[in-house]
Amino acid sequence: MHTLASLGAVPAPVVVAVGLGPAPADGPVDSDTLSRAAGAALRSLSSRPGGAGRVVLALPAQTADQAGAVALGAQLGAYSFDRYRTGEKARTRAEHTLDLTVVSTAAGAAEAVERSRVLAEAVALTRDLVNAAPADLVPEDLAAAAQDVAAATGLQIEVLDERALAEGGYGGLTGVGQGSANPPRLVRLAHTHPEATKTVAFVGKGITFDSGGLSLKPAASMDWMKSDMAGAASVLAAMRAIAALELRVNVVGYLAVAENMPSGTAQRPSDVLSIYGGKTVEVLNTDAEGRLVMADAWSARTRTSRT
């Protein structure tokens, strides 16, 4: 890959030439190669002062799928998380503007590029949530993010707080969350389509920080435990994209959200919990919190699907 000054030869001040590897012997360049090339080009431009700005991509997008792949790769490559930067580098998500044009004459290219925008925004949402500091994304915050998505997309949403979880018998979530000052949440999102003939369910693990509880992790193992909510973030982002694309399928998404911390109120190894539905579970290691919160959400999913 080479970045060149155009010297006025084209309207753009900078031209990025990206190699696509050896030419395929049996057809056009595959979509994955085009997506990676576009991503590499945008990463190089995003590192320049002022970011990427307005970009025209002239990769060989001969089909709508290829045009969508180019656009998706470019938007993912342009991603940047600047929430905690200071000075001129500090930018909010709304300030990350990319004016993107994909050169393609393929039928359906415009629709494919628009679909890529929806998917890229969903991926950016997941990345933003995972990259957030754990103090800025406690269970209540992740539930609030889900409420924002639901309000923007028309998704149905139900959020159970700690009182509703205790009263409803969600012993996995309440057990994992009882050691934290930030109580757990269970979020249910639903997308329905009048022409749907089947229902799909997603269940995501949302441990906003996982210390291991009383079965405390070694310090070095906690470095990325703010990312233990990536499953729930992915479900939330998927639900956002599904709603935006108006897919002809009914989809239910559960976010099982808690913070696993050690304290005088934390669950203990050898405690016996009663998860949603009444099944009892002995806790042998409090760092096995994921299966406890997922058991509650999964049981809620299966019981709901039968009613």
Residue frames relative to the residue before (quaternion, step in Angstrom):
aa qw qx qy qz dx dy dz
M 1.0000 0.0000 0.0000 0.0000 0.00 0.00 0.00
H 0.0305 -0.7977 0.6019 -0.0218 3.57 -0.94 0.94
T 0.2263 -0.7502 0.6097 0.1193 3.55 -1.06 0.87
L 0.0435 -0.8264 0.5595 -0.0476 3.53 -0.65 1.15
A 0.4377 -0.6346 0.5609 0.3017 3.55 -1.16 0.61
S 0.4351 -0.7331 0.4581 0.2519 3.58 -0.80 0.98
L 0.2151 -0.8110 0.5121 0.1840 3.60 1.21 -0.51
G 0.7128 -0.4842 0.2498 0.4417 3.55 1.07 0.77
A 0.4487 0.7020 -0.4564 0.3123 3.61 1.22 0.01
V 0.7559 0.0972 -0.0666 0.6440 3.57 1.22 -0.57
P 0.6638 -0.5263 0.3324 0.4146 3.62 -1.15 0.40
A 0.6356 0.5371 -0.3392 0.4387 3.61 1.09 -0.62
P 0.4620 -0.6924 0.4693 0.2947 3.63 -0.94 0.76
V 0.7872 0.2059 -0.0921 0.5739 3.58 1.14 -0.61
V 0.1318 -0.7601 0.6321 0.0729 3.56 -1.11 0.81
V 0.1480 -0.7734 0.6120 0.0735 3.56 -0.91 0.95
A 0.1520 -0.7799 0.6036 0.0651 3.57 -0.69 1.13
V 0.0813 -0.8142 0.5747 -0.0114 3.56 -0.67 1.16
G 0.3544 -0.7351 0.5391 0.2083 3.58 -0.81 0.98
L 0.2714 -0.7732 0.5565 0.1369 3.56 -1.06 0.79
G 0.5855 -0.5804 0.3817 0.4179 3.60 1.22 0.17
P 0.7504 -0.3665 0.2705 0.4789 3.59 -1.27 -0.13
A 0.5200 -0.6396 0.4673 0.3197 3.57 -1.03 0.79
P 0.4772 -0.6722 0.4767 0.3052 3.61 -0.83 0.90
A 0.4333 -0.7203 0.4812 0.2487 3.56 -0.99 0.82
D 0.7877 0.3524 -0.1553 0.4808 3.56 1.14 -0.59
G 0.8319 -0.0253 0.0064 0.5543 3.60 1.06 0.50
P 0.7377 -0.4066 0.2942 0.4515 3.58 -1.29 -0.25
V 0.6578 -0.4727 0.3981 0.4305 3.55 -1.33 0.18
D 0.4589 -0.7002 0.4662 0.2860 3.60 -0.86 0.89
S 0.6621 -0.5574 0.3469 0.3613 3.54 -1.23 0.63
D 0.6315 0.5451 -0.3482 0.4276 3.60 0.98 -0.75
T 0.6360 0.5210 -0.3258 0.4668 3.60 1.00 -0.78
L 0.6576 0.5049 -0.3067 0.4675 3.58 0.96 -0.85
S 0.6451 0.5265 -0.3185 0.4530 3.57 0.99 -0.84
R 0.6704 0.4939 -0.2953 0.4685 3.57 0.94 -0.88
A 0.6372 0.5263 -0.3285 0.4572 3.57 1.02 -0.77
A 0.6579 0.4985 -0.3113 0.4709 3.58 0.93 -0.86
G 0.6450 0.5261 -0.3193 0.4530 3.57 1.00 -0.81
A 0.6466 0.5169 -0.3169 0.4629 3.57 0.99 -0.84
A 0.6498 0.5201 -0.3181 0.4539 3.58 0.98 -0.84
L 0.6961 0.4703 -0.2867 0.4606 3.58 0.89 -0.91
R 0.5994 0.5419 -0.3731 0.4558 3.60 1.07 -0.59
S 0.6589 0.4994 -0.3209 0.4621 3.58 0.97 -0.79
L 0.6749 0.4779 -0.3007 0.4750 3.59 1.02 -0.73
S 0.6397 0.5484 -0.3295 0.4259 3.58 1.01 -0.76
S 0.6475 0.5226 -0.3215 0.4519 3.57 1.15 -0.51
R 0.5621 0.5962 -0.3904 0.4197 3.59 1.25 -0.17
P 0.6253 -0.5271 0.3967 0.4168 3.62 -1.14 0.46
G 0.7887 0.2744 -0.2201 0.5041 3.57 -0.84 1.00
G 0.4646 -0.7066 0.4346 0.3098 3.58 1.26 -0.11
A 0.7641 -0.3984 0.2661 0.4321 3.53 -1.33 -0.27
G 0.1801 -0.8157 0.5322 0.1374 3.63 0.93 -0.83
R 0.7678 -0.2671 0.2461 0.5278 3.57 -0.79 -1.08
V 0.0166 -0.8161 0.5741 -0.0650 3.55 -0.72 1.14
V 0.1255 -0.7468 0.6487 0.0754 3.54 -1.10 0.85
L 0.1637 -0.7938 0.5823 0.0626 3.58 -0.78 1.08
A 0.0897 -0.8136 0.5744 0.0054 3.56 -0.68 1.14
L 0.2257 0.7644 -0.5602 0.2256 3.57 0.97 0.85
P 0.5937 -0.6184 0.3762 0.3516 3.64 -1.10 0.57
A 0.0742 0.8063 -0.5752 0.1161 3.58 0.28 1.30
Q 0.0586 -0.8583 0.5096 -0.0150 3.56 0.12 1.32
T 0.7555 0.2563 -0.1678 0.5791 3.57 1.25 -0.29
A 0.6569 -0.4970 0.3738 0.4263 3.57 -1.26 0.26
D 0.6311 0.5344 -0.3389 0.4487 3.60 0.98 -0.80
Q 0.6628 0.4954 -0.3075 0.4698 3.58 0.98 -0.80
A 0.6268 0.5213 -0.3402 0.4686 3.60 1.01 -0.74
G 0.6537 0.5035 -0.3088 0.4730 3.58 0.99 -0.82
A 0.6441 0.5258 -0.3209 0.4536 3.59 1.00 -0.81
V 0.6331 0.5212 -0.3255 0.4708 3.57 1.01 -0.83
A 0.6830 0.4887 -0.2927 0.4572 3.58 0.84 -0.98
L 0.6587 0.5071 -0.3184 0.4556 3.59 0.94 -0.85
G 0.6572 0.5118 -0.3147 0.4551 3.58 0.89 -0.90
A 0.6480 0.5251 -0.3172 0.4514 3.57 0.98 -0.85
Q 0.6954 0.4762 -0.2837 0.4573 3.58 0.85 -0.95
L 0.6467 0.4915 -0.3254 0.4842 3.60 1.03 -0.68
G 0.6571 0.5161 -0.3089 0.4544 3.57 1.04 -0.76
A 0.6738 0.4960 -0.2939 0.4621 3.58 1.15 -0.60
Y 0.4416 0.7137 -0.4567 0.2951 3.61 1.23 -0.15
S 0.0763 0.7653 -0.6363 0.0609 3.52 -1.12 0.81
F 0.2129 -0.7677 0.5932 0.1158 3.57 -0.99 0.86
D 0.0252 0.8453 -0.5255 0.0927 3.55 -0.23 1.33
R 0.2793 0.8155 -0.4823 0.1558 3.58 1.25 0.21
Y 0.7922 0.3275 -0.1650 0.4879 3.59 0.91 -0.84
R 0.4638 0.6597 -0.4641 0.3665 3.59 1.23 0.21
T 0.2934 -0.7505 0.5672 0.1702 3.54 -1.20 0.51
G 0.7667 0.3684 -0.2643 0.4546 3.53 -1.30 0.29
E 0.8363 -0.2044 0.1493 0.4863 3.55 -1.14 -0.70
K 0.6506 0.5358 -0.3242 0.4295 3.62 1.14 -0.50
A 0.5515 0.6183 -0.3987 0.3931 3.60 1.23 -0.25
R 0.1458 0.7732 -0.6037 0.1283 3.57 -0.71 1.12
T 0.3908 -0.6832 0.5610 0.2567 3.54 -1.12 0.68
R 0.6804 -0.4673 0.3504 0.4425 3.57 -1.30 0.21
A 0.6428 0.5374 -0.3314 0.4338 3.60 0.98 -0.78
E 0.6770 0.4954 -0.2877 0.4621 3.60 1.15 -0.57
H 0.5623 0.5727 -0.3957 0.4464 3.59 1.29 -0.08
T 0.0959 0.8256 -0.5452 0.1094 3.57 0.35 1.24
L 0.0240 -0.7748 0.6317 -0.0116 3.56 -1.01 0.91
D 0.1698 -0.7675 0.6144 0.0684 3.56 -0.59 1.21
L 0.0033 0.8601 -0.5030 0.0849 3.55 -0.03 1.36
T 0.0291 -0.7697 0.6377 0.0035 3.56 -0.99 0.92
V 0.1425 -0.7699 0.6178 0.0717 3.57 -0.89 0.99
V 0.3108 -0.7575 0.5476 0.1724 3.56 -0.66 1.12
S 0.3266 0.7139 -0.5623 0.2597 3.57 -0.55 1.21
T 0.2540 -0.7641 0.5747 0.1462 3.55 -1.03 0.81
A 0.3927 0.7432 -0.4650 0.2779 3.58 1.27 0.13
A 0.5207 -0.6172 0.4882 0.3310 3.56 -1.08 0.72
G 0.8112 0.2423 -0.1948 0.4953 3.57 -0.91 0.94
A 0.3917 0.7471 -0.4680 0.2633 3.59 1.25 0.08
A 0.6475 0.5306 -0.3287 0.4373 3.59 0.93 -0.87
E 0.6557 0.5010 -0.3116 0.4711 3.59 0.98 -0.82
A 0.6517 0.5167 -0.3163 0.4564 3.58 1.00 -0.79
V 0.6394 0.5136 -0.3189 0.4751 3.57 1.05 -0.77
E 0.6448 0.5066 -0.3243 0.4715 3.60 0.98 -0.78
R 0.6286 0.5205 -0.3345 0.4712 3.60 0.99 -0.77
S 0.6357 0.5301 -0.3295 0.4541 3.58 1.01 -0.77
R 0.6048 0.5525 -0.3568 0.4490 3.58 1.09 -0.67
V 0.6509 0.5107 -0.3144 0.4655 3.58 0.93 -0.89
L 0.6776 0.4898 -0.2932 0.4637 3.59 0.90 -0.90
A 0.6558 0.5114 -0.3162 0.4565 3.59 0.96 -0.84
E 0.6412 0.5112 -0.3288 0.4684 3.59 1.01 -0.74
A 0.6305 0.5227 -0.3339 0.4667 3.59 1.06 -0.69
V 0.6517 0.4976 -0.3145 0.4783 3.58 0.97 -0.83
A 0.6394 0.5238 -0.3268 0.4583 3.59 0.99 -0.81
L 0.6147 0.5364 -0.3466 0.4630 3.60 1.04 -0.71
T 0.6497 0.5078 -0.3167 0.4688 3.58 0.91 -0.88
R 0.6751 0.4981 -0.2958 0.4568 3.57 0.86 -0.96
D 0.6397 0.5286 -0.3312 0.4491 3.59 0.95 -0.83
L 0.6734 0.4925 -0.2972 0.4644 3.59 0.92 -0.91
V 0.6694 0.4928 -0.3040 0.4654 3.59 0.93 -0.87
N 0.7014 0.4809 -0.2705 0.4513 3.59 0.99 -0.81
A 0.5258 0.6479 -0.4176 0.3596 3.60 1.19 -0.38
A 0.5348 -0.6082 0.4789 0.3389 3.57 -1.12 0.70
P 0.5717 -0.6355 0.3816 0.3518 3.63 -0.91 0.80
A 0.6149 0.5407 -0.3620 0.4456 3.61 1.08 -0.52
D 0.7027 0.4396 -0.2516 0.4997 3.57 1.24 -0.47
L 0.7548 0.2805 -0.1860 0.5630 3.59 1.25 0.04
V 0.0879 0.7745 -0.6118 0.1350 3.56 0.43 1.25
P 0.7446 -0.4265 0.2445 0.4516 3.64 -1.16 0.29
E 0.6419 0.5255 -0.3325 0.4486 3.57 0.96 -0.79
D 0.6459 0.5253 -0.3176 0.4539 3.59 1.06 -0.77
L 0.6572 0.4982 -0.3164 0.4689 3.59 0.96 -0.83
A 0.6274 0.5146 -0.3290 0.4831 3.58 1.07 -0.71
A 0.6423 0.5164 -0.3218 0.4660 3.59 1.03 -0.76
A 0.6156 0.5335 -0.3438 0.4672 3.59 1.07 -0.71
A 0.6382 0.5169 -0.3175 0.4742 3.57 1.06 -0.78
Q 0.6403 0.5160 -0.3288 0.4645 3.59 1.01 -0.74
D 0.6242 0.5302 -0.3352 0.4657 3.59 1.06 -0.72
V 0.6527 0.5064 -0.3109 0.4699 3.57 0.96 -0.88
A 0.6533 0.5203 -0.3128 0.4524 3.57 0.94 -0.90
A 0.6585 0.5114 -0.3069 0.4590 3.58 0.96 -0.87
A 0.7007 0.4802 -0.2689 0.4539 3.58 1.02 -0.80
T 0.7894 0.3480 -0.1537 0.4818 3.59 1.07 -0.69
G 0.5005 -0.6656 0.4248 0.3549 3.59 1.23 -0.26
L 0.3683 0.7198 -0.5022 0.3066 3.59 1.18 0.33
Q 0.4308 -0.6398 0.5586 0.3051 3.55 -1.15 0.58
I 0.0252 -0.8170 0.5759 -0.0169 3.59 -0.96 0.79
E 0.0137 -0.7466 0.6650 0.0126 3.51 -1.24 0.71
V 0.0897 -0.7912 0.6046 0.0209 3.57 -0.85 1.00
L 0.1735 -0.7691 0.6091 0.0853 3.56 -0.79 1.07
D 0.2533 -0.7646 0.5737 0.1490 3.58 -0.76 1.05
E 0.7703 -0.3889 0.2317 0.4492 3.57 -1.29 0.00
R 0.6400 0.5206 -0.3380 0.4529 3.59 1.04 -0.69
A 0.6724 0.4859 -0.2954 0.4739 3.58 0.92 -0.91
L 0.6276 0.5338 -0.3368 0.4557 3.59 1.05 -0.70
A 0.6635 0.4940 -0.3058 0.4715 3.58 0.94 -0.88
E 0.6882 0.4802 -0.2855 0.4629 3.57 0.89 -0.91
G 0.7081 0.4699 -0.2584 0.4594 3.58 1.10 -0.67
G 0.5261 -0.6720 0.3954 0.3396 3.57 1.25 -0.05
Y 0.3869 0.7090 -0.4937 0.3225 3.58 1.12 0.63
G 0.0633 -0.8735 0.4824 0.0156 3.56 0.52 1.21
G 0.5941 0.5689 -0.3777 0.4251 3.59 1.12 -0.48
L 0.6963 0.4596 -0.2687 0.4813 3.57 0.83 -0.97
T 0.6852 0.4678 -0.3047 0.4679 3.58 0.86 -0.87
G 0.6310 0.5393 -0.3374 0.4440 3.60 1.03 -0.69
V 0.6803 0.4713 -0.2877 0.4820 3.57 0.88 -0.94
G 0.7471 0.4487 -0.2304 0.4330 3.57 0.90 -0.91
Q 0.5482 0.6758 -0.3921 0.2983 3.59 1.16 -0.39
G 0.6418 0.5234 -0.3382 0.4470 3.59 1.20 -0.26
S 0.6673 0.5027 -0.2876 0.4684 3.58 1.27 -0.17
A 0.4981 -0.6249 0.5114 0.3161 3.54 -1.24 0.51
N 0.6769 0.4311 -0.2701 0.5320 3.57 1.31 -0.28
P 0.2869 -0.8215 0.4650 0.1632 3.60 -0.12 1.26
P 0.5980 -0.6141 0.3972 0.3279 3.59 -1.23 0.56
R 0.1747 -0.7447 0.6331 0.1188 3.49 -1.42 0.20
L 0.1322 -0.7274 0.6595 0.1361 3.54 -1.29 0.47
V 0.1174 -0.8064 0.5794 0.0145 3.55 -0.66 1.17
R 0.0781 -0.7727 0.6290 0.0348 3.55 -0.95 0.94
L 0.0729 -0.7811 0.6201 -0.0059 3.55 -0.79 1.14
A 0.0417 -0.8136 0.5798 0.0084 3.58 -1.01 0.72
H 0.1137 -0.7452 0.6549 0.0532 3.52 -1.12 0.88
T 0.0319 -0.7982 0.6015 0.0031 3.57 -0.84 0.95
H 0.1064 -0.7734 0.6228 0.0513 3.53 -1.14 0.69
P 0.5156 -0.6887 0.4107 0.3022 3.61 -0.79 0.95
E 0.7206 0.4140 -0.2476 0.4980 3.59 1.17 -0.46
A 0.4051 0.7317 -0.4674 0.2865 3.60 1.26 0.15
T 0.1867 -0.7816 0.5869 0.0987 3.54 -1.12 0.76
K 0.7777 0.1827 -0.1417 0.5845 3.58 1.26 0.00
T 0.3104 -0.7319 0.5807 0.1755 3.52 -1.33 0.37
V 0.1426 -0.7686 0.6215 0.0516 3.55 -1.01 0.93
A 0.1422 -0.7935 0.5873 0.0721 3.58 -1.02 0.78
F 0.1364 -0.7555 0.6370 0.0696 3.54 -1.12 0.82
V 0.0667 -0.7696 0.6336 0.0432 3.58 -1.06 0.76
G 0.0711 -0.8368 0.5429 -0.0081 3.58 -0.68 1.11
K 0.4130 -0.6926 0.5440 0.2319 3.54 -1.03 0.91
G 0.0422 -0.8364 0.5456 -0.0325 3.57 -0.70 1.11
I 0.1626 0.7785 -0.5842 0.1617 3.59 0.59 1.12
T 0.2966 -0.8170 0.4674 0.1619 3.57 -0.11 1.30
F 0.7514 -0.1061 -0.0297 0.6506 3.55 1.32 -0.28
D 0.1492 -0.8073 0.5696 0.0409 3.53 -0.89 1.00
S 0.1320 -0.8027 0.5804 0.0370 3.55 -0.23 1.31
G 0.5385 -0.5753 0.4208 0.4494 3.56 1.25 -0.49
G 0.3944 -0.7056 0.4924 0.3226 3.58 1.22 -0.35
L 0.7952 -0.2294 0.1824 0.5308 3.60 -1.03 -0.70
S 0.6275 0.4303 -0.3311 0.5581 3.60 1.24 -0.36
L 0.0952 -0.8891 0.4457 0.0426 3.50 0.82 1.20
K 0.4463 -0.6769 0.5208 0.2673 3.56 -1.01 0.87
P 0.5504 -0.5341 0.4953 0.4080 3.61 -1.22 0.29
A 0.6437 -0.5673 0.3449 0.3807 3.58 -1.05 0.74
A 0.6716 0.5126 -0.3108 0.4355 3.59 0.91 -0.87
S 0.6548 0.5206 -0.3143 0.4488 3.57 1.16 -0.50
M 0.6302 0.5526 -0.3375 0.4284 3.59 1.25 -0.16
D 0.4059 0.7630 -0.4537 0.2174 3.59 1.22 -0.28
W 0.8155 0.2123 -0.0967 0.5296 3.57 0.87 -0.91
M 0.3647 0.7600 -0.4787 0.2455 3.57 1.15 0.44
K 0.4670 0.6151 -0.4678 0.4298 3.58 1.27 0.17
S 0.6612 0.5171 -0.3021 0.4518 3.60 1.22 -0.44
D 0.4534 0.7061 -0.4467 0.3103 3.60 1.25 0.09
M 0.6224 0.5013 -0.3439 0.4930 3.57 1.32 0.14
A 0.3575 0.7758 -0.4672 0.2283 3.58 1.27 0.15
G 0.6002 0.5661 -0.3644 0.4319 3.59 1.08 -0.61
A 0.6775 0.4700 -0.2842 0.4891 3.57 0.91 -0.92
A 0.6276 0.5297 -0.3364 0.4608 3.59 1.01 -0.76
S 0.6520 0.5158 -0.3090 0.4619 3.59 1.01 -0.81
V 0.6361 0.5113 -0.3283 0.4756 3.58 1.02 -0.78
L 0.6413 0.5219 -0.3211 0.4618 3.58 0.95 -0.87
A 0.6805 0.4844 -0.2919 0.4659 3.58 0.88 -0.93
A 0.6311 0.5274 -0.3311 0.4624 3.57 1.02 -0.77
M 0.6496 0.5073 -0.3192 0.4677 3.58 0.96 -0.83
R 0.6194 0.5381 -0.3417 0.4583 3.58 1.03 -0.74
A 0.6875 0.4755 -0.2870 0.4678 3.59 0.87 -0.95
I 0.6309 0.5419 -0.3304 0.4463 3.59 0.98 -0.84
A 0.6714 0.4866 -0.2955 0.4745 3.56 0.93 -0.88
A 0.6706 0.5097 -0.3038 0.4452 3.58 0.91 -0.92
L 0.7166 0.4285 -0.2400 0.4953 3.58 1.06 -0.77
E 0.3123 -0.7903 0.4736 0.2315 3.56 1.36 -0.09
L 0.0882 0.8363 -0.5331 0.0925 3.55 0.88 0.98
R 0.4420 -0.7123 0.4885 0.2422 3.57 -1.03 0.84
V 0.5496 0.5363 -0.4374 0.4679 3.51 0.54 1.24
N 0.3880 -0.6778 0.5607 0.2749 3.56 -1.12 0.58
V 0.0247 -0.8096 0.5851 -0.0389 3.57 -0.81 1.02
V 0.0995 -0.7634 0.6367 0.0453 3.54 -1.04 0.91
G 0.0743 -0.8058 0.5871 0.0211 3.58 -0.89 0.92
Y 0.1374 -0.7856 0.6003 0.0595 3.56 -0.90 0.96
L 0.1357 -0.7559 0.6372 0.0642 3.54 -1.02 0.94
A 0.1393 -0.7908 0.5943 0.0458 3.57 -0.50 1.23
V 0.0037 0.8713 -0.4814 0.0952 3.55 0.01 1.36
A 0.2181 0.7503 -0.5990 0.1755 3.56 -0.83 1.04
E 0.3049 -0.6950 0.6089 0.2307 3.54 -1.37 0.20
N 0.2391 -0.7986 0.5429 0.1013 3.58 -0.72 1.11
M 0.1377 0.8190 -0.5328 0.1628 3.56 -0.14 1.33
P 0.4248 -0.6802 0.5252 0.2848 3.61 -1.20 0.45
S 0.2316 0.7512 -0.5950 0.1677 3.57 -0.91 0.85
G 0.7043 -0.4522 0.3336 0.4338 3.55 -1.29 -0.04
T 0.7074 0.4240 -0.2648 0.4997 3.58 1.23 -0.34
A 0.4462 0.7225 -0.4409 0.2907 3.60 1.27 -0.04
Q 0.5590 -0.5681 0.4729 0.3757 3.55 -1.22 0.46
R 0.3382 -0.7576 0.5377 0.1499 3.55 -1.17 0.70
P 0.5533 -0.5323 0.4929 0.4093 3.59 -1.17 0.38
S 0.7667 0.2778 -0.2938 0.4987 3.57 -0.96 1.07
D 0.4570 0.6299 -0.4854 0.3985 3.62 1.21 0.08
V 0.2387 -0.7444 0.6064 0.1456 3.56 -1.20 0.60
L 0.1500 -0.8033 0.5752 0.0370 3.55 -0.65 1.19
S 0.2676 -0.7137 0.6178 0.1931 3.54 -1.27 0.45
I 0.2247 -0.8007 0.5420 0.1207 3.57 -0.35 1.25
Y 0.7246 -0.4232 0.3013 0.4529 3.55 -1.31 0.18
G 0.7423 0.3403 -0.2833 0.5030 3.56 -0.78 1.08
G 0.5826 -0.6534 0.3314 0.3518 3.57 1.29 -0.10
K 0.5096 0.6359 -0.4473 0.3686 3.65 1.16 -0.14
T 0.3179 -0.7568 0.5436 0.1753 3.58 -0.94 0.91
V 0.1089 -0.7860 0.6084 0.0126 3.53 -1.11 0.82
E 0.2653 -0.7442 0.5897 0.1676 3.59 -0.86 0.94
V 0.2990 -0.7526 0.5656 0.1559 3.55 -0.86 1.01
L 0.1220 -0.8087 0.5732 0.0502 3.58 -0.45 1.18
N 0.7792 0.0802 -0.0288 0.6210 3.57 1.19 -0.53
T 0.3587 -0.7706 0.4806 0.2157 3.60 -0.53 1.10
D 0.5815 0.5588 -0.3828 0.4506 3.59 1.27 -0.09
A 0.5666 0.5380 -0.3970 0.4816 3.58 1.29 0.26
E 0.1929 0.8499 -0.4727 0.1302 3.54 1.15 0.70
G 0.5836 0.6270 -0.3749 0.3545 3.56 1.06 -0.66
R 0.6923 0.4738 -0.2935 0.4583 3.56 0.87 -0.91
L 0.6099 0.5562 -0.3562 0.4379 3.60 1.17 -0.51
V 0.7058 0.4303 -0.2808 0.4877 3.60 0.84 -0.91
M 0.6389 0.5232 -0.3285 0.4585 3.58 1.07 -0.70
A 0.6012 0.5619 -0.3589 0.4404 3.58 1.09 -0.67
D 0.6336 0.5182 -0.3266 0.4726 3.59 0.99 -0.79
A 0.7027 0.4669 -0.2758 0.4606 3.56 0.78 -1.02
W 0.6617 0.5045 -0.3121 0.4585 3.58 0.93 -0.84
S 0.6487 0.5029 -0.3191 0.4739 3.59 1.00 -0.80
A 0.6289 0.5198 -0.3330 0.4728 3.58 1.01 -0.77
R 0.6338 0.5355 -0.3300 0.4501 3.59 0.98 -0.80
T 0.7130 0.4623 -0.2736 0.4507 3.58 0.76 -1.03
R 0.6604 0.4940 -0.3171 0.4683 3.60 0.99 -0.74
T 0.6380 0.5261 -0.3223 0.4608 3.59 1.06 -0.79
S 0.6638 0.5278 -0.3095 0.4301 3.60 0.98 -0.85
R 0.6849 0.4815 -0.2919 0.4625 3.59 1.19 -0.41
T 0.6716 0.4862 -0.2965 0.4740 3.59 1.29 -0.15
